[in-house]
Amino acid sequence: MIDLSTSYMGLKLKNPLVIASCGLTTALQGVQNCANAGAGAIILKSLFEEQINADVSALKRASSDFMHTEALEYLEGYGHACGPHEYLALIRDAKQEVDIPIIASVNCITAERWSDYAAQLAKAGADALEINVGFLPNTPGFTSAVVEERYESILKTVKSRVDIPVSLKIGPYFSSFSLMAQRLGKGPQAADALVLFNRFYRLDIDLDKLNIIAGNPYSTQDEIHTSLRWILLLSGKIDADLAATTGIHDGQDVAKQLLAGAAVTQLCSTIYQNGFLQIRTILDELKEWMDAQNFNSLDEFRGMLSQTRSSDPESYERLQYIKGLTGYE
Ligand SMILES: Cc1cc2nc3c(=O)[nH]c(=O)nc-3n(C[C@H](O)[C@H](O)[C@H](O)COP(=O)(O)O)c2cc1C
């Protein structure tokens, strides 16, 4: 009998397949569809810090000096669908209707006013809170030290406001990611989990209309490698759990991330593309692979290929690099 159960940030999950924060989890019906298809846990669609800091009509009044009108219109539309009050109701409803962990999500760039709202998320019944730091330092005014401190400050402030576990969803764009992961994932102020990696929105250009458009919102399977590398390198070295995301599309991808050392995997593009039943298919594929490898539980192989478990950790990555190039000259 194959057991897929796992623990994530101290929460008990029946399997490591977590639905990533996305439009599929904006409303109760989507949450139920994910749960019915067998998901281990669900991250709700993110609320934006700006939505929490001011209700949408107040935002409108302040728009001239606060944000671009076009951006405001989008946020307003989003706000009608699910503002801060509706979000608390969604958490309560989801907790009542499904029996898997429900994780709230906030997309923020600072830790200032919104962090008091974090306590309300916990009170509404969220099992944990994921913070998506959507901060892209796109002017030279930000030194790397300032950027890094911002992440630490957001984490510290939110952790001081809630008792539920807090995960940090971040991108790989740091001068020294290894150091950053230690700073965010080790010690008494550590995140309960690091979610690696956020897939930042992509910009594209429409050559006919000569305007800026959104790039492809969905990942491809080939995008798994950045996350896979860092989970292999970090597993066993920090206190925080590691959640893998981006480019995980099938059961084999889930198996790879678990072998690297991930506690759980988060995905959504493949569900958008193949429907909710893809959740069941992925779980079946994972079980099939475990069966073929004679593994009965995730702990038997989790982190098996990580750097810490390697017989030669010193030359671990260099060796893979050289091996990878051989034969392509
Ligand atoms: C349509 C769409 C909406 C998303 N919205 C959010 C969001 O609100 N908050 C968030 O943290 N991530 C959001 N994401 C990113 C996903 O949570 C996930 O990290 C990313 O898509 C990579 O996983 P994937 O390769 O399975 O797509 C969104 C992704 C998609 C495709």
The ligand as a Gaussian input file, in Angstrom:
#p B3LYP/6-31G(d) Opt

LIG

0 1
 C       -3.498000      32.593000     -14.232000
 C       -2.515000      32.546000     -13.111000
 C       -2.740000      33.331000     -11.977000
 C       -1.809000      33.326000     -10.919000
 N       -2.048000      34.082000      -9.811000
 C       -1.191000      34.024000      -8.775000
 C       -1.455000      34.718000      -7.567000
 O       -2.468000      35.398000      -7.404000
 N       -0.544000      34.602000      -6.553000
 C        0.580000      33.837000      -6.662000
 O        1.351000      33.752000      -5.695000
 N        0.859000      33.171000      -7.786000
 C        0.011000      33.242000      -8.834000
 N        0.282000      32.524000      -9.957000
 C        1.525000      31.759000     -10.037000
 C        1.286000      30.313000      -9.614000
 O        0.913000      30.244000      -8.255000
 C        2.540000      29.440000      -9.808000
 O        3.535000      29.794000      -8.850000
 C        3.140000      29.566000     -11.186000
 O        2.150000      29.579000     -12.181000
 C        4.102000      28.411000     -11.449000
 O        3.457000      27.166000     -11.356000
 P        3.038000      26.364000     -12.701000
 O        4.295000      26.106000     -13.430000
 O        2.358000      25.136000     -12.246000
 O        2.128000      27.283000     -13.464000
 C       -0.637000      32.525000     -11.022000
 C       -0.455000      31.718000     -12.158000
 C       -1.368000      31.723000     -13.184000
 C       -1.127000      30.834000     -14.381000

